[in-house]
Amino acid sequence: MRLTVNQERFALAEVFTISRGSKSEAAVLTVRAEDAGAAGWGECVPYARYDETLESVRAEIKALPERFSRAELQGLLPAGAARNAVDCALWDLEAKQAGKRAWELAGLPAPGPEITAFTLSLGTAEEMRAKAAANAHRPLLKIKLGTPDDMPRLEAVRAGAPKSRIIVDANEGWTAEAYADLAPHLIRLGVELVEQPLPAGADDMLAEIARPLPVCADESCHDRASLPALRGKYDVINIKLDKTGGLTEALALRDAARAEGFRVMVGCMVGSSLAMAPAVLVAQGAMVTDLDGPLLLAEDRPHGLRYDAAGVHPPEAALWG
């Protein structure tokens, strides 16, 4: 088997800002796996929050042996971006070799479209109200927060999109005191879920308070090994393939989490349709789907995912799987 790794950059339609910083492009690594005349590919987004860089992830992939199975890969690389790109490339390769779709190989029903959140990046209250109004036709908006000035932003988004469902993501940006103060207002404004209000590793307070608003673990949840520490603190987990290390672990995490009573959100880093495609399989029946990465790009890959009023549709075979 031959693995090749290429770096690609996709310009964003506009600057994307969260509490940790801003970006104007999505820098991704694309892995191509070739064997016996067939080829599959996958994409990952190395994330500095998890001490990943384009160079470090490329080095992890280059250090893999010449031949290994997808099952063996799970023990060769840790959960993270490197394993994600290779795992998804191997799923695609296996589908191409078998002449079947990836969901058939996984023993899953044929997937359908899922309504996806559309993310409004962090800005002034006035900017966020304008963005909300421009996207008020969307059924579900996700608001990036995590600063001391979040209340005016919340009020502004709700005013701009009075009929849209809303979820919020603090990206670890609040203190326990700030979240306690904000929680009643989140409920008053009709927010349906809050992602990662407190820093991972400093979230024990969540076990001590009532949670009328579902709380979702994002940075606190990577793979199945994360689940024991989340019990009693979170109601929902956010599955991202760049955290789980690919579709293989994502499907296993989804099933294990549901068995333990967690609800499931399926999210993404900012990447192309190639990165989102495997996640559409995981998102089937999820409480929240947040696979809007391609909607934030100035230009996507050929054969990109289709988005319409029904949501994000499963990938064409020409793209992946």
Salt bridges, closest charged atoms under 4 A:
GLU8 OE2 - ARG301 NH2 3.16
GLU14 OE2 - LYS131 NZ 3.60
GLU25 OE2 - ARG9 NH1 2.53
GLU34 OE2 - ARG2 NH1 2.93
GLU34 OE2 - ARG32 NE 3.88
ASP35 OD1 - ARG67 NH2 2.87
GLU43 OE1 - ARG301 NH2 2.94
ASP92 OD1 - LYS96 NZ 2.38
GLU94 OE2 - ARG70 NE 3.06
ASP150 OD1 - ARG153 NH1 3.52
GLU155 OE2 - ARG188 NH2 2.65
ASP169 OD2 - LYS142 NZ 3.57
ASP169 OD2 - LYS144 NZ 2.78
GLU172 OE1 - ARG20 NH1 2.92
GLU172 OE1 - ARG49 NE 2.70
GLU192 OE1 - ARG165 NE 3.06
GLU195 OE2 - LYS142 NZ 2.69
ASP203 OD1 - LYS233 NZ 2.93
ASP204 OD1 - LYS233 NZ 3.34
ASP218 OD2 - LYS240 NZ 2.94
ASP218 OD1 - LYS243 NZ 2.80
GLU219 OE2 - ARG20 NH2 3.01
ASP235 OD2 - ARG211 NE 3.06
GLU249 OE1 - ARG224 NH2 2.70
ASP255 OD1 - ARG254 NE 3.61
GLU260 OE1 - ARG231 NE 2.80
ASP290 OD2 - LYS142 NZ 2.66
ASP308 OD2 - ARG306 NH1 2.88
ASP308 OD1 - HIS313 NE2 2.93
GLU316 OE1 - HIS303 ND1 3.99
